[in-house]
Amino acid sequence: GQWFVVLITGCSSGIGLSLAVGLASDPEKNYKVYATLKTLNKKQRLLKSVTEFHRDTLDILQMDVTDRASIMSARDRVQEGRVDILVCNAGVGLMGPLEVQDSKVMKDVMEVNLFGTLQTLQAFLPDMKSRREGHILVTGSTGGLHGLPFNEVYCASKFAIEGLCESLAVLLQHFNIRVSIIECGPVNTDFMLNLQKTEIGDCALDALDSHTLSLYERFLLHCGTVFQNAAQDTEDIVKVYLDAIRSPEPAFRYFTSGTVPPLVKLKTTQPDGLEYIRAMGELIFPQDHEELQQ
Ligand SMILES: NC(=O)c1ccc[n+]([C@@H]2O[C@H](COP(=O)([O-])OP(=O)(O)OC[C@H]3O[C@@H](n4cnc5c(N)ncnc54)[C@H](OP(=O)(O)O)[C@@H]3O)[C@@H](O)[C@H]2O)c1
């Protein structure tokens, strides 16, 4: 058909699931969506959102972004033989003091967030390039634009995504392929449930110094408040995705809150970086600020 073929990674929950259903629900049936999941035994939630309307607009495929063979077989199962719109969305979080993180766990985060995105792109780029057409969209994070304490590994992976996408975008403009990053702040998804988090009381924290431990406790409280007060719903994120997808001249970077968050702006207006570090510290650990100034 003459529809746009969309392939999305990480559709078992959250942003990926909402985006898959949102695009497949387009009243004009402009999109054929391949919703891909790490494992098909997690497809129940997605299936619950699927109706008769989606019979011809949505297909579910298995695709683990850390498994090259599964990426290739998902790609080969796209009936149209092409993907017009590729959405790299799969990702995992990791939270806790850096010195207690297990190296396998740290590598797993990079494996999904960075190498998973890299090898997904590798699989779909040659075809898009030869057709001189395509739009690549990536679920980014404000944590990929500025650092967050106790999120060093996650932020490193998301910063890496920025470099990856920006570098590719420069080349791909010569192939009429657009790249867009959808920069999300906190979003109400399973992300916080799924992320690997060092829990207070975990024996991994036994050897940790008490100052870091108390800052970590305060960070967790801060985090809880932020998600409670400021998290967006996946529908808000889907709207931004739709804007980007429908635009004849899509931007490289979209902020889901509509404007550049003040803390992101600080990085460009105060390039020596100190103002950002101070402001973020003040936000997360407010009472300490005066102490630090003395
Ligand atoms: N929620 C937020 O606050 C927030 C903020 C900024 C950016 N983001 C980004 O948004 C993206 C989507 O996350 P979400 O918030 O929607 O959280 P989510 O509900 O946890 O969804 C993450 C999805 O990624 C999938 N995934 C994990 N490892 C995978 C793998 N190896 N192969 C394929 N899929 C895999 C998960 O599948 P399984 O369930 O099978 O593991 C799940 O479907 C992530 O890249 C995340 O970093 C989220």
The ligand as a Tripos MOL2 file, in Angstrom:
@<TRIPOS>MOLECULE
LIG
   48    52     1     0     0
SMALL
NO_CHARGES

@<TRIPOS>ATOM
      1 N1          9.9390    7.4170   31.3660 N.am      1 LIG1
      2 C1         10.7730    8.4170   31.4390 C.2       1 LIG1
      3 O1         10.7410    9.1870   32.4030 O.2       1 LIG1
      4 C2         11.7520    8.6630   30.3380 C.ar      1 LIG1
      5 C3         12.3980    9.9140   30.2900 C.ar      1 LIG1
      6 C4         13.3000   10.1660   29.2700 C.ar      1 LIG1
      7 C5         13.5580    9.2020   28.3030 C.ar      1 LIG1
      8 N2         12.9250    7.9730   28.3720 N.ar      1 LIG1
      9 C6         13.2480    6.9810   27.3490 C.3       1 LIG1
     10 O2         12.0700    6.5100   26.7550 O.3       1 LIG1
     11 C7         12.3140    5.2370   26.1640 C.3       1 LIG1
     12 C8         11.1220    4.3430   26.4430 C.3       1 LIG1
     13 O3         11.0130    4.1380   27.8350 O.3       1 LIG1
     14 P1          9.6330    4.1800   28.6350 P.3       1 LIG1
     15 O4          9.6560    5.3750   29.4920 O.co2     1 LIG1
     16 O5          8.5050    3.9620   27.7190 O.co2     1 LIG1
     17 O6          9.8470    2.9420   29.6460 O.3       1 LIG1
     18 P2          9.3460    1.4260   29.6070 P.3       1 LIG1
     19 O7          7.8760    1.3960   29.8000 O.co2     1 LIG1
     20 O8         10.2140    0.7190   30.5640 O.co2     1 LIG1
     21 O9          9.6610    0.9620   28.1170 O.3       1 LIG1
     22 C9         10.9430    0.5790   27.7070 C.3       1 LIG1
     23 C10        10.8020   -0.4160   26.6020 C.3       1 LIG1
     24 O10        12.1040   -0.7870   26.1290 O.3       1 LIG1
     25 C11        12.0940   -2.1780   25.9870 C.3       1 LIG1
     26 N3         13.4120   -2.8080   26.0000 N.ar      1 LIG1
     27 C12        14.3030   -2.9300   27.0210 C.ar      1 LIG1
     28 N4         15.3680   -3.6440   26.6240 N.ar      1 LIG1
     29 C13        15.1360   -4.0050   25.3310 C.ar      1 LIG1
     30 C14        15.8360   -4.7830   24.3810 C.ar      1 LIG1
     31 N5         17.0180   -5.3340   24.6720 N.pl3     1 LIG1
     32 N6         15.2810   -4.9400   23.1400 N.ar      1 LIG1
     33 C15        14.1040   -4.3990   22.8370 C.ar      1 LIG1
     34 N7         13.3800   -3.6670   23.7000 N.ar      1 LIG1
     35 C16        13.8880   -3.4850   24.9310 C.ar      1 LIG1
     36 C17        11.2470   -2.6860   27.1370 C.3       1 LIG1
     37 O11        10.8580   -4.0300   26.8810 O.3       1 LIG1
     38 P3         10.7200   -5.1160   28.0480 P.3       1 LIG1
     39 O12         9.5230   -4.6900   28.8420 O.co2     1 LIG1
     40 O13        10.5040   -6.4000   27.3200 O.co2     1 LIG1
     41 O14        11.9900   -5.0870   28.8240 O.co2     1 LIG1
     42 C18        10.1030   -1.7040   27.0590 C.3       1 LIG1
     43 O15         9.1780   -2.0750   26.0790 O.3       1 LIG1
     44 C19        13.6410    4.7650   26.7480 C.3       1 LIG1
     45 O16        14.6470    4.8960   25.7710 O.3       1 LIG1
     46 C20        13.9050    5.7240   27.8990 C.3       1 LIG1
     47 O17        15.2730    5.8980   28.1350 O.3       1 LIG1
     48 C21        12.0270    7.7130   29.3600 C.ar      1 LIG1
@<TRIPOS>BOND
     1     1     2 1
     2     2     3 2
     3     2     4 1
     4     4     5 ar
     5     4    48 ar
     6     5     6 ar
     7     6     7 ar
     8     7     8 ar
     9     8     9 1
    10     8    48 ar
    11     9    10 1
    12     9    46 1
    13    10    11 1
    14    11    12 1
    15    11    44 1
    16    12    13 1
    17    13    14 1
    18    14    15 2
    19    14    16 1
    20    14    17 1
    21    17    18 1
    22    18    19 2
    23    18    20 1
    24    18    21 1
    25    21    22 1
    26    22    23 1
    27    23    24 1
    28    23    42 1
    29    24    25 1
    30    25    26 1
    31    25    36 1
    32    26    27 ar
    33    26    35 ar
    34    27    28 ar
    35    28    29 ar
    36    29    30 ar
    37    29    35 ar
    38    30    31 1
    39    30    32 ar
    40    32    33 ar
    41    33    34 ar
    42    34    35 ar
    43    36    37 1
    44    36    42 1
    45    37    38 1
    46    38    39 2
    47    38    40 1
    48    38    41 1
    49    42    43 1
    50    44    45 1
    51    44    46 1
    52    46    47 1
@<TRIPOS>SUBSTRUCTURE
     1 LIG1         1 GROUP 0 **** ****
